[in-house]
Amino acid sequence: MIKIIVKSNNLIIDQSHYVESKEKLAWWLDGNKPNYPQDAIVEYHEMSYEDELKECFYKRKNEYPSPEEFMNAWFDGKIEALNDLELRRLAVKAKYPKPQPKENTLIESFPLFPVIEPEVQEDQPLPDFMD
């Protein structure tokens, strides 16, 4: 995953978007340029460890047994049910392991609206009638 960061005047104005590849980045930029100021700079980074960790926890949370299931098994005194719930929880943890820590590396940075310098023309001699 690639994290998109849009900056203006060295301040982050948006960092809430992710794309799966550089090809999808071009598509995203085409659709979102009007939303940003003319001096915006786009940076894209490999997804950071913290972001991958948040995604891992989000996926786990959706599949874990609910607290109500644990409470019911506990108050009903069903040790077998508690063991089954614990096994389900461990299976989810195995399915979505925690990512390994890594550096947040910048892939590339470029202006969203490139500045095009005007061509400089050499001084032309004045016509004879203007001397």
C-alpha positions, 0 to 999 in steps of 0.5 A, spaced: 500 500 500 502 507 498 500 512 502 498 519 499 500 526 503 499 532 500 502 538 502 502 546 501 507 551 504 510 545 508 504 543 512 500 537 511 493 538 508 491 531 507 494 524 508 487 520 508 488 517 502 491 510 500 492 506 493 495 500 491 500 501 486 503 507 482 498 506 476 492 507 481 496 514 484 495 517 477 488 515 476 487 518 483 491 524 482 487 526 475 480 525 479 483 530 485 487 535 483 481 540 483 480 539 491 487 542 492 491 549 492 496 551 486 502 550 490 500 543 493 506 538 493 504 530 493 508 525 496 507 518 496 510 513 501 510 506 502 505 504 508 508 505 515 508 500 520 503 504 524 498 504 518 499 497 517 498 495 524 492 499 525 489 495 519 491 489 522 487 491 528 481 493 524 481 486 521 482 482 527 476 486 531 471 485 525 472 477 526 474 476 534 468 473 538 464 479 541 465 481 548 458 478 549 460 471 547 465 471 552 461 474 558 455 469 556 460 463 557 463 466 563 457 467 567 454 460 564 460 457 567 461 453 560 469 452 560 468 448 554 465 455 551 470 459 553 476 455 550 472 455 544 472 462 544 479 463 545 481 458 540 477 462 535 481 468 537 487 465 536 485 463 529 484 470 528 490 472 530 494 467 526 490 469 520 492 477 521 499 477 524 502 483 526 506 486 521 514 487 522 516 494 524 520 498 518 522 505 516 517 510 513 520 511 506 519 516 501 518 514 494 517 520 491 515 527 491 513 532 486 509 538 485 501 537 484 501 543 479 508 543 475 511 551 474 512 552 467 517 557 466 516 562 460 521 561 454 526 567 454 527 570 448 534 574 446 534 581 445 532 583 438 534 589 435 529 595 434 527 596 427 530 602 423 524 606 424 524 606 432 531 608 433 
